[in-house]
């Protein structure tokens, strides 16, 4: 809420967009031409440097427009500082994946999930499960880090494309993130627009619920029609999981405790850290054979237990299996596996910080605001501004704060209630952040679920539908609330 919007009157729209065009061109060449092979991973480092090249173009534009280099560096430092919590959460998620693997939590989730979730209903069921968890916790990130990882594993074992499963997970997770009163973005949007939390939530259901229902129908259709190679016999998978792990519902106490802590408004970092420790303890209790296997010992000692758990937390852990379908499921990269994602976030914050410091973000929003000649135009400009900021600033909070501050007066001048703006900010700023690979949300979800952003993007139906739904409502003047005059307020 205290974010300062930097304006630069000397900067024209072409100069503001030049770093954007340069970044998009370089990323397109990098992803589509240089690293287009099946084994190539542009997120392993090349895209990170491309973001720095885009920042260099923005620096040149800034210096040309008399913006000091110190100001740009100061803004970069503030941007990176703002991601400290996200970086720690990412490290905890990596550690969580490691201890939840060796403790048998994730394998047990997959084991029971394969028996319960029929392939025909798997995709819509995954979306509903993630929606419920996300509403309860207020966090799409926590949802993905717990049940999301397991659902992607189950879906892969059933033969579904992992991008499709990740799309269902993200669709459900962001539905809850939008509507939960415990979500940070759900609190931030009405604060920026000038309305209260529960008015915002009630008004947001008008566009959010239809988007969710349509997405759910699409996943039902996909579940009934998608070709999963005719391999729905999971008996071999179940046998091989039980060969390696002591499968028991008792290990579910750990995710239940973590979700309960989040529900009780415990800081996510603390809740995930507790989940990591409990995962290690449960590994000693329920999976001693895994500790022995990883440390090449015959029986557990303090030294072998310490090493087995610490290695799972920090580095790559692989549980040997002869079943090819379980190779990826029996692997976790620990904290080290999140370093590429953290690297991407830091480089994205450098680019976004320079763009903010030179006044480019404010200039782009101003240009979009000038295009608003009607109510639909105002809504479209808001959506466009949120999308542009998710791409250029690489952060969903800035995609809510900057348009929120700059468009508030325009909505008021047109006689529109502030909840119109708060709803549009969430419909376009919150949910589209996960569709941008170098945005903090896109980087997090891709790193956590182990699925490339562009692989799940076509199936993130809820996230794609939400900004379109808000424009449909504006175009047909559906539930567009007007400001009440003082006399009307007194009558109520």
C-alpha positions, 0 to 999 in steps of 0.5 A: 500500500505504501509503494511509491509510483515513480513518474517521469514527465520527460519519458514518452510512451515509445521510450517506456515500451522500448525495454518491453519490446526488447525483452519480449524479442530476446525472450522469444528468440531465446525460447523459440529458436536457441533453446527450443529442443526437447531437452533444453531448459531456458529457465536454467539460466539463459532467460535470467540473463535475458532479463538482465539485458532487458534491464540494461536497455531500461537503464540506457533509456533512464540515463537518456531521460536524466534518471540517476543510476543510483535511483535505479539501483535503489529501486532494484534493491527495494524490489529484491528486498520485497521478495525476501519472503517469497525466496524463503518460502521457495527454499522451504518448499524445496526442503518440504519436497525432500522430507515429504518424499523420504517420510513417505508422505507424497508416495502415500498421497499418490498411493491412496490417490490412485485408488480413489481418483478415477481418471474420468473425474481426476481433473475436475476433482483436482481443481475442486480439491485445490479450491477448497484447500486454497479457500481455507488457507488463503494461499495458492502457494501453500496449496501447490506446495502440498496437495498440488505436488501430489496431484501432479504426481498422481496425474502423471502416474495415470498418464495425464499430461503434467501440464494439464494436471498443473492447469487444474491445480492452478485453476483451483488454487487461484480460485481460493486465493481470490476469494479467501479473506485470508489472502493477501491479494484479496485484502490488497485490492479493496485497499487500493480501490477504496472499498472494504474486504467483504464488499469486495469478496461478495462483488467478486463472486459475480465474475469468479464463480462463472469463471470457475464453473466454466473451467470445471466443465472444461476439465470434465470434458477433458477428463472424458475425452483425453487420451491417456494411452489406455493405461489405467491399470495402476496395480503395478504402480501400487505394488512398486510404491509399497515395495519402496515405502511403508504406506500408511495414512498416519503420515497424513498428519504432517500435511494436516498440521501444516494446512491447519497452521496456515488456516490459523494464520501462522506465517507460511514460512513458519508453517512450512518449516514445521512441515519440513521438521515433521517430515524428517521426524516421520521419516525416522519413524515410518521409513527407516529403510529409506534412511538406510538406503540413502546413507548406505548403512545397515541400521540407523545411527544419529550420524546416518539419520542426520545425514539422510534428513539433511541431504533430503532437505538440501540436495537432490534425493533419488529413491531407486525404482525399476518402474519407469512411471515412478522415476520422476515421482521418487525424486526430489531436488531439495533446496538446491532445486529451487535456486534456478527459480530464485535466480529468475525472481531476482533477475526479474526484480532487477528488470522491474525495479529499473522499469519502475525507477525510470517511470516506465510503469507509470507511463504505460498505465497513463497511456492505457488510461487515456484510451478509456473513452467508455465504461468498457474502455475503462475496464479494458484499460485496467485489465491491460494495465494489470497484464502489462505490469505482470509482464514488465514489473514481474510482480502481482502486487505491483500489478494491483498497486500501480493500476489501483492507485492510478485508476481509482479517480477515473472510476470515481469520476465515471460514477462507478463504485470502487468495488468495480476497480477492486474486482477488476484488479483481482480478475486481471492482476492476481490470476494472470501473474502465474501465466508469466514465466518470469513473474514471481508467481509463474516462477514459483508455481513452475518450480514447485510443480515441476512443470514449465509455465508454457506447458500449464498455461493453455490449461489454466482455464480459470486464470485465462477466463477471469479477465475475459469474464470481467470484460464481458460483464462490462461490455453488457453492463452486467452488475456494474455498480454505481456510486450512491449519492448522499441522499441515496445512502441516507435512504438506505 
